[in-house]
Amino acid sequence: MSKNKMNGRKDERARLWTFVVYPESTPENWREIMDELHIQWIESPLHEFDTNADGEVKKSHIHVVITFVGNKSFEQVEEITKSLNAPIPQKVASLTGVVRYMAHMDNPEKHQYNPKDIKGHGGIDVAKLLKPTSASRYECIREMMAYIRTNGITEISDLLDYAGQERMDDWFILLCDNSAYIIGEYIKSCRHKKGG
């Protein structure tokens, strides 16, 4: 049994941590400082339109999440935030959840930032973390079916061309990863229905 558990205290170490960077008070080369740690980390777009409950605009800031191979203590991570003049770090329960928060994807009442502006460093795959949920995947498939009907699409290549140009973040990914079969069958069925 670990020493912390024996003392009745919960473990204060974690692999995932987040903190906020305020551009006006952090060193200009803060990204280089982070990159020199040779860890995987993610930065949000600049949050310059967030507001308090009373409607007052918050100070512009960037959310950062860092991921380690092994657990790190609060004190170890605080050394990093202190070097950036950033507020204290907080443990992260869900990497996907915090990355989605960086664009307010699950908070429609907040200003919506572009998920394309979330940047991964150290080889972390942000696109993998932002993959559509089952519910949003089915909604996208429904949207594609409506687009096919409305626009008389008769070949999947036409839909792929459109998705690659106009819907790169959702339709194109789904068609490439796992939805091309059902959509191809839908297009074929629509084509046969018109011809028969």
TORPA-4810 file (N, C-alpha, C, O; in nm, 3 decimals):
<nodes>
NODE_1_0.085_-0.119_0.000_0.000_0.000_0.000_0.089_0.125_0.000_0.191_0.128_0.070_M
NODE_2_0.052_0.225_-0.077_0.135_0.345_-0.087_0.130_0.424_0.044_0.037_0.412_0.123_S
NODE_3_0.234_0.503_0.063_0.243_0.585_0.184_0.124_0.680_0.194_0.068_0.697_0.302_K
NODE_4_0.084_0.742_0.082_-0.030_0.834_0.084_-0.159_0.766_0.126_-0.236_0.820_0.204_N
NODE_5_-0.182_0.644_0.074_-0.304_0.573_0.110_-0.299_0.531_0.256_-0.402_0.529_0.324_K
NODE_6_-0.180_0.497_0.305_-0.168_0.457_0.445_-0.199_0.573_0.538_-0.252_0.553_0.647_M
NODE_7_-0.167_0.692_0.498_-0.193_0.810_0.580_-0.335_0.863_0.562_-0.373_0.963_0.622_N
NODE_8_-0.415_0.795_0.480_-0.553_0.838_0.458_-0.565_0.955_0.362_-0.673_1.013_0.349_G
NODE_9_-0.457_0.991_0.294_-0.459_1.101_0.198_-0.468_1.044_0.058_-0.411_0.938_0.030_R
NODE_10_-0.538_1.113_-0.029_-0.542_1.064_-0.166_-0.418_1.110_-0.240_-0.355_1.210_-0.206_K
NODE_11_-0.384_1.034_-0.343_-0.264_1.062_-0.422_-0.281_1.195_-0.495_-0.381_1.215_-0.564_D
NODE_12_-0.186_1.284_-0.481_-0.191_1.417_-0.544_-0.112_1.419_-0.674_-0.088_1.526_-0.730_E
NODE_13_-0.072_1.303_-0.720_0.004_1.295_-0.844_-0.090_1.259_-0.960_-0.191_1.192_-0.940_R
NODE_14_-0.055_1.304_-1.081_-0.137_1.274_-1.197_-0.053_1.284_-1.323_0.054_1.345_-1.323_A
NODE_15_-0.101_1.223_-1.430_-0.035_1.230_-1.561_-0.079_1.353_-1.640_-0.005_1.404_-1.723_R
NODE_16_-0.202_1.400_-1.613_-0.262_1.509_-1.691_-0.284_1.631_-1.604_-0.342_1.622_-1.496_L
NODE_17_-0.238_1.745_-1.652_-0.253_1.871_-1.578_-0.293_1.981_-1.674_-0.261_1.977_-1.793_W
NODE_18_-0.364_2.080_-1.622_-0.402_2.196_-1.703_-0.375_2.324_-1.627_-0.373_2.327_-1.504_T
NODE_19_-0.354_2.430_-1.702_-0.338_2.563_-1.644_-0.369_2.666_-1.751_-0.390_2.632_-1.867_F
NODE_20_-0.373_2.791_-1.712_-0.406_2.901_-1.802_-0.283_2.990_-1.817_-0.210_3.014_-1.721_V
NODE_21_-0.262_3.038_-1.939_-0.154_3.132_-1.967_-0.218_3.264_-2.008_-0.306_3.269_-2.093_V
NODE_22_-0.172_3.372_-1.945_-0.217_3.506_-1.981_-0.107_3.571_-2.065_0.000_3.602_-2.013_Y
NODE_23_-0.131_3.593_-2.195_-0.025_3.644_-2.284_0.042_3.771_-2.233_0.161_3.793_-2.258_P
NODE_24_-0.032_3.856_-2.162_0.027_3.982_-2.117_0.129_3.963_-2.005_0.211_4.052_-1.981_E
NODE_25_0.126_3.848_-1.935_0.217_3.832_-1.822_0.311_3.712_-1.834_0.390_3.687_-1.743_S
NODE_26_0.303_3.641_-1.943_0.392_3.526_-1.960_0.508_3.564_-2.052_0.493_3.656_-2.133_T
NODE_27_0.621_3.497_-2.042_0.732_3.530_-2.133_0.690_3.511_-2.279_0.610_3.423_-2.311_P
NODE_28_0.745_3.594_-2.367_0.711_3.585_-2.509_0.745_3.449_-2.568_0.677_3.402_-2.659_E
NODE_29_0.848_3.386_-2.516_0.893_3.257_-2.569_0.836_3.139_-2.488_0.901_3.035_-2.478_N
NODE_30_0.717_3.155_-2.433_0.662_3.051_-2.346_0.642_2.919_-2.419_0.657_2.813_-2.359_W
NODE_31_0.609_2.924_-2.547_0.591_2.800_-2.624_0.724_2.725_-2.638_0.728_2.603_-2.627_R
NODE_32_0.833_2.800_-2.660_0.964_2.737_-2.669_1.004_2.676_-2.534_1.063_2.568_-2.530_E
NODE_33_0.970_2.744_-2.426_0.997_2.690_-2.292_0.924_2.557_-2.275_0.982_2.460_-2.226_I
NODE_34_0.797_2.553_-2.317_0.720_2.429_-2.308_0.779_2.321_-2.399_0.793_2.206_-2.357_M
NODE_35_0.813_2.357_-2.522_0.868_2.258_-2.616_0.999_2.199_-2.566_1.029_2.082_-2.592_D
NODE_36_1.079_2.279_-2.496_1.207_2.230_-2.445_1.191_2.126_-2.334_1.288_2.060_-2.296_E
NODE_37_1.070_2.110_-2.282_1.045_2.006_-2.181_1.031_1.868_-2.246_1.037_1.766_-2.177_L
NODE_38_1.013_1.865_-2.378_1.000_1.741_-2.455_0.887_1.653_-2.401_0.904_1.533_-2.377_H
NODE_39_0.772_1.718_-2.383_0.651_1.648_-2.339_0.541_1.677_-2.440_0.555_1.765_-2.525_I
NODE_40_0.433_1.603_-2.430_0.318_1.632_-2.514_0.231_1.735_-2.443_0.201_1.721_-2.324_Q
NODE_41_0.190_1.838_-2.517_0.104_1.940_-2.459_0.017_2.001_-2.568_0.048_1.994_-2.687_W
NODE_42_-0.093_2.060_-2.524_-0.192_2.116_-2.616_-0.227_2.256_-2.570_-0.240_2.283_-2.451_I
NODE_43_-0.242_2.346_-2.667_-0.283_2.483_-2.635_-0.414_2.517_-2.707_-0.436_2.477_-2.821_E
NODE_44_-0.497_2.589_-2.637_-0.625_2.633_-2.694_-0.603_2.754_-2.783_-0.496_2.815_-2.782_S
NODE_45_-0.706_2.789_-2.860_-0.703_2.920_-2.926_-0.704_3.029_-2.817_-0.738_3.001_-2.702_P
NODE_46_-0.667_3.149_-2.852_-0.674_3.260_-2.758_-0.820_3.284_-2.721_-0.903_3.312_-2.807_L
NODE_47_-0.850_3.272_-2.593_-0.985_3.297_-2.544_-0.995_3.446_-2.512_-0.958_3.491_-2.403_H
NODE_48_-1.046_3.521_-2.609_-1.055_3.666_-2.592_-1.199_3.715_-2.586_-1.223_3.835_-2.574_E
NODE_49_-1.295_3.621_-2.594_-1.435_3.661_-2.592_-1.512_3.597_-2.477_-1.635_3.606_-2.474_F
NODE_50_-1.443_3.535_-2.382_-1.510_3.474_-2.266_-1.562_3.584_-2.175_-1.500_3.689_-2.161_D
NODE_51_-1.676_3.558_-2.112_-1.735_3.657_-2.022_-1.765_3.596_-1.886_-1.784_3.475_-1.873_T
NODE_52_-1.768_3.682_-1.784_-1.812_3.642_-1.650_-1.964_3.634_-1.649_-2.030_3.668_-1.747_N
NODE_53_-2.019_3.589_-1.538_-2.165_3.576_-1.524_-2.236_3.711_-1.545_-2.349_3.715_-1.592_A
NODE_54_-2.168_3.820_-1.510_-2.230_3.952_-1.524_-2.212_4.012_-1.665_-2.254_4.125_-1.691_D
NODE_55_-2.150_3.934_-1.757_-2.133_3.980_-1.894_-2.002_4.052_-1.920_-1.971_4.085_-2.035_G
NODE_56_-1.923_4.077_-1.815_-1.794_4.144_-1.833_-1.697_4.050_-1.903_-1.689_3.932_-1.869_E
NODE_57_-1.623_4.102_-2.001_-1.527_4.020_-2.076_-1.408_3.987_-1.986_-1.351_4.074_-1.921_V
NODE_58_-1.372_3.858_-1.984_-1.258_3.812_-1.904_-1.127_3.853_-1.972_-1.123_3.883_-2.092_K
NODE_59_-1.021_3.852_-1.893_-0.888_3.879_-1.947_-0.853_3.770_-2.049_-0.878_3.652_-2.024_K
NODE_60_-0.795_3.807_-2.163_-0.757_3.711_-2.266_-0.662_3.606_-2.208_-0.570_3.638_-2.132_S
NODE_61_-0.685_3.481_-2.246_-0.604_3.372_-2.192_-0.601_3.254_-2.287_-0.681_3.245_-2.380_H
NODE_62_-0.507_3.164_-2.262_-0.492_3.041_-2.338_-0.493_2.926_-2.239_-0.421_2.928_-2.139_I
NODE_63_-0.575_2.824_-2.268_-0.576_2.703_-2.185_-0.466_2.610_-2.234_-0.445_2.595_-2.355_H
NODE_64_-0.397_2.549_-2.142_-0.290_2.454_-2.175_-0.316_2.325_-2.099_-0.352_2.328_-1.981_V
NODE_65_-0.298_2.213_-2.166_-0.302_2.084_-2.097_-0.171_2.013_-2.130_-0.126_2.012_-2.245_V
NODE_66_-0.111_1.954_-2.028_0.013_1.879_-2.047_-0.009_1.734_-2.005_-0.082_1.706_-1.910_I
NODE_67_0.056_1.645_-2.076_0.043_1.504_-2.047_0.182_1.443_-2.030_0.271_1.466_-2.112_T
NODE_68_0.197_1.367_-1.925_0.325_1.304_-1.894_0.311_1.153_-1.911_0.201_1.099_-1.906_F
NODE_69_0.424_1.085_-1.931_0.424_0.939_-1.939_0.390_0.879_-1.803_0.316_0.782_-1.794_V
NODE_70_0.446_0.938_-1.698_0.418_0.892_-1.562_0.356_1.003_-1.480_0.349_1.118_-1.524_G
NODE_71_0.312_0.970_-1.360_0.252_1.070_-1.272_0.353_1.175_-1.227_0.471_1.145_-1.206_N
NODE_72_0.305_1.297_-1.214_0.386_1.409_-1.163_0.310_1.473_-1.048_0.187_1.477_-1.048_K
NODE_73_0.384_1.521_-0.952_0.322_1.585_-0.836_0.283_1.729_-0.871_0.331_1.787_-0.969_S
NODE_74_0.197_1.784_-0.787_0.158_1.924_-0.802_0.283_2.012_-0.802_0.294_2.104_-0.883_F
NODE_75_0.375_1.986_-0.711_0.496_2.068_-0.699_0.581_2.062_-0.827_0.636_2.164_-0.869_E
NODE_76_0.590_1.945_-0.888_0.667_1.933_-1.012_0.603_2.014_-1.125_0.673_2.080_-1.202_Q
NODE_77_0.472_2.010_-1.134_0.403_2.083_-1.240_0.402_2.232_-1.209_0.410_2.315_-1.299_V
NODE_78_0.394_2.266_-1.082_0.395_2.407_-1.044_0.527_2.474_-1.083_0.529_2.594_-1.110_E
NODE_79_0.635_2.400_-1.085_0.763_2.456_-1.131_0.749_2.508_-1.275_0.803_2.613_-1.310_E
NODE_80_0.675_2.433_-1.356_0.653_2.474_-1.496_0.567_2.600_-1.500_0.601_2.697_-1.568_I
NODE_81_0.455_2.599_-1.428_0.365_2.715_-1.433_0.432_2.840_-1.377_0.410_2.950_-1.427_T
NODE_82_0.515_2.823_-1.274_0.587_2.940_-1.220_0.682_2.998_-1.324_0.697_3.120_-1.333_K
NODE_83_0.747_2.911_-1.402_0.840_2.961_-1.504_0.768_3.039_-1.613_0.829_3.116_-1.687_S
NODE_84_0.636_3.018_-1.623_0.555_3.088_-1.725_0.472_3.201_-1.665_0.394_3.265_-1.736_L
NODE_85_0.487_3.226_-1.536_0.405_3.324_-1.464_0.257_3.291_-1.479_0.173_3.380_-1.492_N
NODE_86_0.226_3.162_-1.476_0.087_3.115_-1.492_0.029_3.078_-1.356_0.104_3.046_-1.263_A
NODE_87_-0.104_3.082_-1.343_-0.168_3.041_-1.218_-0.142_2.892_-1.189_-0.087_2.820_-1.272_P
NODE_88_-0.182_2.851_-1.073_-0.154_2.714_-1.029_-0.220_2.611_-1.120_-0.330_2.633_-1.173_I
NODE_89_-0.152_2.497_-1.139_-0.209_2.393_-1.224_-0.318_2.314_-1.154_-0.328_2.313_-1.031_P
NODE_90_-0.400_2.249_-1.235_-0.506_2.163_-1.181_-0.499_2.027_-1.251_-0.465_2.019_-1.369_Q
NODE_91_-0.531_1.922_-1.177_-0.534_1.788_-1.236_-0.650_1.780_-1.335_-0.752_1.847_-1.319_K
NODE_92_-0.632_1.695_-1.435_-0.734_1.675_-1.538_-0.789_1.534_-1.525_-0.713_1.438_-1.515_V
NODE_93_-0.921_1.522_-1.526_-0.984_1.390_-1.519_-0.998_1.329_-1.658_-0.986_1.207_-1.672_A
NODE_94_-1.023_1.410_-1.760_-1.045_1.359_-1.896_-0.972_1.447_-1.997_-1.004_1.565_-2.010_S
NODE_95_-0.876_1.390_-2.067_-0.803_1.465_-2.168_-0.897_1.510_-2.280_-0.891_1.625_-2.324_L
NODE_96_-0.982_1.420_-2.326_-1.078_1.457_-2.431_-1.169_1.569_-2.383_-1.197_1.663_-2.459_T
NODE_97_-1.217_1.560_-2.260_-1.306_1.663_-2.205_-1.241_1.800_-2.202_-1.304_1.899_-2.240_G
NODE_98_-1.117_1.808_-2.157_-1.052_1.939_-2.146_-1.017_1.993_-2.285_-1.022_2.114_-2.306_V
NODE_99_-0.983_1.906_-2.380_-0.953_1.953_-2.515_-1.081_2.004_-2.582_-1.078_2.106_-2.651_V
NODE_100_-1.193_1.935_-2.563_-1.321_1.984_-2.617_-1.358_2.118_-2.554_-1.415_2.205_-2.620_R
NODE_101_-1.326_2.136_-2.426_-1.354_2.263_-2.358_-1.274_2.378_-2.419_-1.320_2.492_-2.418_Y
NODE_102_-1.157_2.348_-2.472_-1.073_2.453_-2.530_-1.145_2.528_-2.641_-1.111_2.643_-2.670_M
NODE_103_-1.243_2.465_-2.705_-1.324_2.532_-2.809_-1.468_2.551_-2.763_-1.552_2.598_-2.840_A
NODE_104_-1.498_2.515_-2.636_-1.634_2.520_-2.580_-1.731_2.435_-2.661_-1.848_2.471_-2.678_H
NODE_105_-1.683_2.323_-2.710_-1.765_2.237_-2.797_-1.890_2.185_-2.728_-1.992_2.164_-2.794_M
NODE_106_-1.883_2.164_-2.598_-1.999_2.112_-2.525_-2.068_2.219_-2.441_-2.150_2.189_-2.355_D
NODE_107_-2.033_2.345_-2.467_-2.089_2.458_-2.393_-2.144_2.561_-2.491_-2.082_2.666_-2.511_N
NODE_108_-2.260_2.533_-2.552_-2.313_2.625_-2.655_-2.346_2.764_-2.602_-2.357_2.858_-2.681_P
NODE_109_-2.361_2.779_-2.471_-2.389_2.910_-2.414_-2.265_2.999_-2.410_-2.276_3.119_-2.387_E
NODE_110_-2.147_2.940_-2.432_-2.022_3.016_-2.430_-1.978_3.046_-2.573_-2.025_2.983_-2.668_K
NODE_111_-1.888_3.143_-2.586_-1.835_3.176_-2.719_-1.772_3.051_-2.779_-1.697_2.979_-2.712_H
NODE_112_-1.802_3.024_-2.906_-1.750_2.906_-2.974_-1.620_2.941_-3.046_-1.616_3.028_-3.133_Q
NODE_113_-1.512_2.871_-3.008_-1.383_2.888_-3.074_-1.366_2.775_-3.176_-1.425_2.668_-3.161_Y
NODE_114_-1.285_2.799_-3.277_-1.267_2.701_-3.383_-1.177_2.586_-3.335_-1.063_2.610_-3.298_N
NODE_115_-1.228_2.463_-3.336_-1.145_2.349_-3.295_-1.017_2.335_-3.378_-0.919_2.278_-3.331_P
NODE_116_-1.018_2.387_-3.503_-0.898_2.382_-3.587_-0.783_2.462_-3.524_-0.666_2.437_-3.555_K
NODE_117_-0.817_2.556_-3.437_-0.714_2.642_-3.377_-0.653_2.582_-3.250_-0.568_2.645_-3.187_D
NODE_118_-0.696_2.462_-3.212_-0.634_2.392_-3.099_-0.507_2.327_-3.153_-0.510_2.254_-3.252_I
NODE_119_-0.394_2.354_-3.087_-0.264_2.309_-3.139_-0.201_2.205_-3.046_-0.193_2.224_-2.925_K
NODE_120_-0.158_2.097_-3.107_-0.087_1.993_-3.033_0.063_2.010_-3.050_0.111_2.051_-3.155_G
NODE_121_0.137_1.978_-2.944_0.284_1.987_-2.946_0.341_1.854_-2.896_0.278_1.783_-2.817_H
NODE_122_0.461_1.823_-2.942_0.528_1.703_-2.894_0.469_1.575_-2.952_0.490_1.467_-2.896_G
NODE_123_0.396_1.585_-3.063_0.344_1.467_-3.130_0.206_1.422_-3.086_0.159_1.316_-3.128_G
NODE_124_0.139_1.500_-3.002_0.005_1.460_-2.958_-0.095_1.483_-3.071_-0.087_1.584_-3.141_I
NODE_125_-0.188_1.390_-3.089_-0.283_1.394_-3.199_-0.415_1.457_-3.153_-0.500_1.388_-3.096_D
NODE_126_-0.431_1.585_-3.176_-0.551_1.658_-3.134_-0.673_1.608_-3.210_-0.782_1.595_-3.153_V
NODE_127_-0.657_1.578_-3.339_-0.770_1.532_-3.420_-0.830_1.405_-3.361_-0.952_1.387_-3.363_A
NODE_128_-0.747_1.318_-3.311_-0.796_1.193_-3.250_-0.880_1.223_-3.127_-0.981_1.157_-3.102_K
NODE_129_-0.839_1.323_-3.050_-0.913_1.360_-2.929_-1.046_1.429_-2.962_-1.138_1.427_-2.881_L
NODE_130_-1.055_1.489_-3.080_-1.176_1.562_-3.119_-1.267_1.482_-3.211_-1.360_1.538_-3.270_L
NODE_131_-1.241_1.353_-3.224_-1.327_1.269_-3.309_-1.472_1.285_-3.265_-1.499_1.301_-3.146_K
NODE_132_-1.564_1.279_-3.359_-1.705_1.294_-3.324_-1.753_1.185_-3.228_-1.710_1.071_-3.236_P
NODE_133_-1.842_1.222_-3.139_-1.905_1.126_-3.049_-2.004_1.043_-3.132_-2.035_1.079_-3.245_T
NODE_134_-2.054_0.934_-3.075_-2.152_0.853_-3.147_-2.273_0.936_-3.187_-2.321_0.926_-3.300_S
NODE_135_-2.322_1.018_-3.095_-2.441_1.100_-3.125_-2.413_1.198_-3.238_-2.495_1.212_-3.329_A
NODE_136_-2.298_1.266_-3.234_-2.269_1.363_-3.340_-2.236_1.291_-3.471_-2.261_1.346_-3.579_S
NODE_137_-2.181_1.171_-3.464_-2.154_1.093_-3.585_-2.285_1.060_-3.657_-2.296_1.075_-3.778_R
NODE_138_-2.384_1.015_-3.580_-2.513_0.982_-3.641_-2.582_1.107_-3.697_-2.647_1.101_-3.801_Y
NODE_139_-2.566_1.218_-3.629_-2.623_1.344_-3.679_-2.556_1.383_-3.811_-2.623_1.429_-3.903_E
NODE_140_-2.424_1.366_-3.820_-2.352_1.397_-3.945_-2.397_1.304_-4.058_-2.412_1.348_-4.172_C
NODE_141_-2.417_1.176_-4.028_-2.464_1.082_-4.130_-2.603_1.124_-4.179_-2.631_1.121_-4.299_I
NODE_142_-2.689_1.164_-4.086_-2.821_1.213_-4.123_-2.810_1.336_-4.213_-2.883_1.349_-4.311_R
NODE_143_-2.718_1.429_-4.179_-2.696_1.549_-4.261_-2.647_1.513_-4.400_-2.690_1.571_-4.500_E
NODE_144_-2.555_1.415_-4.408_-2.505_1.372_-4.538_-2.617_1.313_-4.623_-2.626_1.340_-4.743_M
NODE_145_-2.704_1.233_-4.561_-2.816_1.173_-4.634_-2.908_1.282_-4.689_-2.954_1.273_-4.803_M
NODE_146_-2.936_1.384_-4.608_-3.020_1.495_-4.654_-2.952_1.570_-4.768_-3.018_1.609_-4.864_A
NODE_147_-2.821_1.590_-4.758_-2.746_1.659_-4.864_-2.751_1.578_-4.994_-2.767_1.635_-5.102_Y
NODE_148_-2.737_1.447_-4.983_-2.742_1.358_-5.099_-2.877_1.371_-5.170_-2.884_1.384_-5.292_I
NODE_149_-2.985_1.366_-5.091_-3.121_1.377_-5.149_-3.142_1.514_-5.213_-3.188_1.523_-5.327_R
NODE_150_-3.109_1.619_-5.140_-3.134_1.756_-5.186_-3.055_1.791_-5.311_-3.105_1.861_-5.399_T
NODE_151_-2.932_1.740_-5.320_-2.843_1.778_-5.430_-2.833_1.672_-5.539_-2.754_1.686_-5.633_N
NODE_152_-2.912_1.566_-5.528_-2.913_1.463_-5.632_-2.778_1.395_-5.650_-2.741_1.362_-5.763_G
NODE_153_-2.706_1.374_-5.543_-2.574_1.309_-5.551_-2.593_1.164_-5.595_-2.671_1.090_-5.536_I
NODE_154_-2.520_1.124_-5.700_-2.532_0.987_-5.751_-2.402_0.908_-5.740_-2.400_0.788_-5.768_T
NODE_155_-2.294_0.974_-5.699_-2.164_0.907_-5.684_-2.099_0.950_-5.553_-2.103_1.068_-5.517_E
NODE_156_-2.040_0.855_-5.484_-1.974_0.889_-5.356_-1.856_0.983_-5.378_-1.821_1.060_-5.288_I
NODE_157_-1.795_0.977_-5.497_-1.682_1.068_-5.524_-1.726_1.213_-5.517_-1.651_1.299_-5.471_S
NODE_158_-1.850_1.242_-5.562_-1.900_1.380_-5.555_-1.916_1.425_-5.410_-1.884_1.538_-5.375_D
NODE_159_-1.966_1.334_-5.326_-1.982_1.368_-5.184_-1.846_1.384_-5.118_-1.826_1.476_-5.039_L
NODE_160_-1.751_1.295_-5.149_-1.616_1.307_-5.092_-1.550_1.437_-5.134_-1.484_1.502_-5.052_L
NODE_161_-1.566_1.475_-5.260_-1.507_1.602_-5.307_-1.566_1.720_-5.228_-1.494_1.808_-5.184_D
NODE_162_-1.698_1.719_-5.212_-1.764_1.826_-5.137_-1.715_1.826_-4.991_-1.678_1.931_-4.938_Y
NODE_163_-1.715_1.708_-4.929_-1.676_1.699_-4.787_-1.531_1.743_-4.768_-1.499_1.808_-4.669_A
NODE_164_-1.444_1.706_-4.862_-1.303_1.745_-4.852_-1.282_1.895_-4.862_-1.183_1.947_-4.810_G
NODE_165_-1.374_1.963_-4.930_-1.361_2.108_-4.944_-1.439_2.186_-4.839_-1.392_2.288_-4.789_Q
NODE_166_-1.558_2.137_-4.804_-1.648_2.215_-4.720_-1.672_2.159_-4.579_-1.709_2.234_-4.489_E
NODE_167_-1.652_2.030_-4.560_-1.684_1.967_-4.432_-1.568_1.879_-4.385_-1.589_1.765_-4.344_R
NODE_168_-1.448_1.934_-4.391_-1.326_1.859_-4.359_-1.325_1.808_-4.215_-1.273_1.700_-4.187_M
NODE_169_-1.382_1.885_-4.124_-1.374_1.852_-3.981_-1.470_1.743_-3.936_-1.449_1.683_-3.831_D
NODE_170_-1.574_1.716_-4.014_-1.669_1.615_-3.967_-1.705_1.514_-4.076_-1.672_1.396_-4.062_D
NODE_171_-1.770_1.555_-4.183_-1.812_1.460_-4.286_-1.693_1.387_-4.346_-1.695_1.264_-4.357_W
NODE_172_-1.589_1.460_-4.384_-1.475_1.399_-4.452_-1.408_1.294_-4.361_-1.374_1.185_-4.406_F
NODE_173_-1.391_1.329_-4.235_-1.330_1.235_-4.140_-1.415_1.110_-4.129_-1.362_0.998_-4.133_I
NODE_174_-1.545_1.127_-4.113_-1.634_1.011_-4.101_-1.631_0.925_-4.226_-1.627_0.802_-4.217_L
NODE_175_-1.633_0.986_-4.343_-1.629_0.910_-4.467_-1.498_0.832_-4.480_-1.498_0.719_-4.528_L
NODE_176_-1.389_0.892_-4.439_-1.259_0.825_-4.448_-1.244_0.716_-4.342_-1.182_0.612_-4.368_C
NODE_177_-1.299_0.738_-4.224_-1.275_0.645_-4.114_-1.373_0.528_-4.107_-1.331_0.413_-4.092_D
NODE_178_-1.504_0.554_-4.119_-1.594_0.441_-4.093_-1.736_0.454_-4.149_-1.818_0.367_-4.122_N
NODE_179_-1.767_0.557_-4.222_-1.905_0.574_-4.267_-1.922_0.567_-4.419_-2.033_0.583_-4.469_S
NODE_180_-1.815_0.544_-4.491_-1.824_0.542_-4.638_-1.913_0.428_-4.687_-1.984_0.446_-4.785_A
NODE_181_-1.911_0.314_-4.621_-1.992_0.201_-4.668_-2.140_0.235_-4.664_-2.210_0.222_-4.764_Y
NODE_182_-2.189_0.279_-4.548_-2.332_0.307_-4.534_-2.373_0.421_-4.627_-2.481_0.416_-4.686_I
NODE_183_-2.290_0.523_-4.639_-2.323_0.636_-4.728_-2.319_0.591_-4.874_-2.404_0.632_-4.953_I
NODE_184_-2.221_0.508_-4.909_-2.214_0.455_-5.046_-2.337_0.372_-5.081_-2.390_0.381_-5.191_G
NODE_185_-2.381_0.291_-4.984_-2.502_0.210_-5.006_-2.626_0.299_-5.017_-2.717_0.271_-5.095_E
NODE_186_-2.628_0.407_-4.939_-2.742_0.500_-4.946_-2.746_0.567_-5.084_-2.853_0.579_-5.145_Y
NODE_187_-2.630_0.612_-5.132_-2.624_0.675_-5.265_-2.669_0.575_-5.372_-2.747_0.610_-5.461_I
NODE_188_-2.621_0.452_-5.364_-2.658_0.349_-5.461_-2.809_0.324_-5.458_-2.873_0.313_-5.563_K
NODE_189_-2.866_0.316_-5.338_-3.010_0.294_-5.324_-3.090_0.410_-5.383_-3.190_0.388_-5.452_S
NODE_190_-3.046_0.533_-5.358_-3.114_0.650_-5.414_-3.107_0.648_-5.567_-3.204_0.681_-5.635_C
NODE_191_-2.991_0.610_-5.620_-2.971_0.605_-5.764_-3.064_0.500_-5.827_-3.126_0.525_-5.931_R
NODE_192_-3.074_0.383_-5.764_-3.162_0.277_-5.815_-3.309_0.316_-5.805_-3.390_0.283_-5.892_H
NODE_193_-3.342_0.386_-5.698_-3.480_0.430_-5.677_-3.525_0.524_-5.790_-3.637_0.515_-5.840_K
NODE_194_-3.434_0.615_-5.829_-3.465_0.710_-5.936_-3.477_0.638_-6.070_-3.564_0.669_-6.151_K
NODE_195_-3.388_0.540_-6.092_-3.385_0.470_-6.220_-3.495_0.366_-6.233_-3.531_0.328_-6.344_G
NODE_196_-3.551_0.319_-6.119_-3.649_0.212_-6.126_-3.782_0.259_-6.102_-3.877_0.181_-6.104_G
</nodes>
